[in-house]
Amino acid sequence: MNIRIAVILLLSVFFISCDPVETGVRKEKPENLIPKKKMTQMLLDVHLIEGVRSGVRVLGDTVSVDTYYKSFYEKYNVTQAQYDSSFRYYSHYPREMMEMYSVVIDSLNLRDIQVVEQVRQYDAGKLEDANRKLDSLQGN
């Protein structure tokens, strides 16, 4: 999780350094700009896909990254070109991008907490099962 935060901070420095408000250069909105709320959810999913890709390298999953992204574009009913142009647009507005990434980071942290809790509950259940089996073997 700390690496993710470091990457986001580095990106934020990059985005802030090219702030069009400070430079006076405004980027024209693409005709098919993805709304900010939808784009935020898409950014979250992109990071989840990239997380899966990292796990794929470790676990040897045979699903190609193209399959993940094909499903991603279908889920949101957008094309890769539309996503790319929207990402480029928002990249020119670092404050907006930082707002979106703030939500993405919070969402990823919440998911991390939920996964840790699920693992804890699973482990606790396994421990209880093992104790019951041990008790039954000991005749208690």
ROBAMI-799172 format. One record per residue (C-alpha): residue number from 1; residue in one letter; x, y, z. Coordinates in steps of 0.1 Angstrom, whole numbers. Layout:
residues N
(NUM, 'A', (X, Y, Z));
...
***
This chain:
residues 140
(1, 'M', (0, 0, 0));
(2, 'N', (29, 24, 7));
(3, 'I', (42, 20, -28));
(4, 'R', (8, 30, -42));
(5, 'I', (8, 61, -21));
(6, 'A', (43, 70, -31));
(7, 'V', (34, 66, -68));
(8, 'I', (3, 88, -63));
(9, 'L', (24, 115, -46));
(10, 'L', (49, 115, -75));
(11, 'L', (21, 117, -100));
(12, 'S', (6, 146, -80));
(13, 'V', (39, 166, -82));
(14, 'F', (40, 160, -119));
(15, 'F', (3, 171, -124));
(16, 'I', (8, 202, -102));
(17, 'S', (39, 212, -122));
(18, 'C', (18, 213, -154));
(19, 'D', (-13, 230, -140));
(20, 'P', (-29, 249, -169));
(21, 'V', (-44, 274, -145));
(22, 'E', (-9, 284, -134));
(23, 'T', (4, 284, -170));
(24, 'G', (-27, 300, -185));
(25, 'V', (-30, 272, -211));
(26, 'R', (-65, 256, -211));
(27, 'K', (-71, 222, -227));
(28, 'E', (-102, 219, -248));
(29, 'K', (-126, 193, -236));
(30, 'P', (-129, 162, -258));
(31, 'E', (-162, 157, -274));
(32, 'N', (-167, 124, -256));
(33, 'L', (-152, 134, -222));
(34, 'I', (-160, 108, -195));
(35, 'P', (-177, 126, -166));
(36, 'K', (-155, 130, -135));
(37, 'K', (-175, 106, -113));
(38, 'K', (-173, 78, -139));
(39, 'M', (-137, 85, -146));
(40, 'T', (-129, 82, -109));
(41, 'Q', (-145, 48, -107));
(42, 'M', (-126, 38, -139));
(43, 'L', (-93, 49, -124));
(44, 'L', (-101, 27, -94));
(45, 'D', (-107, -2, -116));
(46, 'V', (-75, 4, -136));
(47, 'H', (-55, 2, -104));
(48, 'L', (-73, -30, -95));
(49, 'I', (-65, -44, -129));
(50, 'E', (-29, -34, -125));
(51, 'G', (-28, -50, -91));
(52, 'V', (-41, -82, -106));
(53, 'R', (-14, -80, -133));
(54, 'S', (12, -78, -106));
(55, 'G', (-3, -109, -90));
(56, 'V', (-4, -126, -124));
(57, 'R', (33, -124, -127));
(58, 'V', (36, -140, -93));
(59, 'L', (8, -166, -95));
(60, 'G', (11, -174, -132));
(61, 'D', (-25, -166, -142));
(62, 'T', (-31, -173, -179));
(63, 'V', (-56, -145, -185));
(64, 'S', (-41, -119, -207));
(65, 'V', (-41, -82, -197));
(66, 'D', (-60, -75, -229));
(67, 'T', (-89, -96, -216));
(68, 'Y', (-90, -76, -184));
(69, 'Y', (-91, -43, -203));
(70, 'K', (-116, -55, -229));
(71, 'S', (-140, -63, -200));
(72, 'F', (-131, -30, -184));
(73, 'Y', (-141, -10, -216));
(74, 'E', (-173, -31, -220));
(75, 'K', (-182, -25, -183));
(76, 'Y', (-181, 12, -187));
(77, 'N', (-193, 13, -223));
(78, 'V', (-164, 33, -235));
(79, 'T', (-136, 28, -261));
(80, 'Q', (-99, 28, -253));
(81, 'A', (-96, 60, -273));
(82, 'Q', (-123, 77, -253));
(83, 'Y', (-107, 67, -220));
(84, 'D', (-72, 78, -232));
(85, 'S', (-85, 112, -244));
(86, 'S', (-104, 117, -211));
(87, 'F', (-73, 107, -191));
(88, 'R', (-51, 131, -211));
(89, 'Y', (-77, 159, -206));
(90, 'Y', (-79, 154, -168));
(91, 'S', (-41, 151, -167));
(92, 'H', (-39, 188, -177));
(93, 'Y', (-60, 197, -146));
(94, 'P', (-40, 184, -117));
(95, 'R', (-64, 197, -90));
(96, 'E', (-93, 177, -106));
(97, 'M', (-70, 147, -110));
(98, 'M', (-59, 149, -74));
(99, 'E', (-95, 150, -63));
(100, 'M', (-102, 119, -83));
(101, 'Y', (-71, 102, -70));
(102, 'S', (-80, 111, -34));
(103, 'V', (-112, 90, -38));
(104, 'V', (-93, 62, -56));
(105, 'I', (-67, 61, -27));
(106, 'D', (-95, 61, -1));
(107, 'S', (-113, 33, -19));
(108, 'L', (-82, 12, -23));
(109, 'N', (-74, 17, 14));
(110, 'L', (-109, 7, 24));
(111, 'R', (-107, -24, 2));
(112, 'D', (-74, -33, 18));
(113, 'I', (-89, -30, 53));
(114, 'Q', (-118, -52, 42));
(115, 'V', (-96, -79, 27));
(116, 'V', (-74, -80, 59));
(117, 'E', (-106, -83, 80));
(118, 'Q', (-119, -112, 58));
(119, 'V', (-86, -130, 61));
(120, 'R', (-86, -125, 98));
(121, 'Q', (-121, -139, 101));
(122, 'Y', (-112, -168, 78));
(123, 'D', (-81, -176, 99));
(124, 'A', (-101, -174, 131));
(125, 'G', (-127, -198, 116));
(126, 'K', (-99, -222, 107));
(127, 'L', (-85, -220, 142));
(128, 'E', (-119, -227, 157));
(129, 'D', (-123, -258, 134));
(130, 'A', (-89, -270, 143));
(131, 'N', (-96, -266, 180));
(132, 'R', (-129, -285, 177));
(133, 'K', (-111, -314, 158));
(134, 'L', (-85, -315, 185));
(135, 'D', (-111, -315, 212));
(136, 'S', (-130, -343, 195));
(137, 'L', (-97, -363, 192));
(138, 'Q', (-90, -358, 228));
(139, 'G', (-125, -369, 237));
(140, 'N', (-137, -336, 252));
***
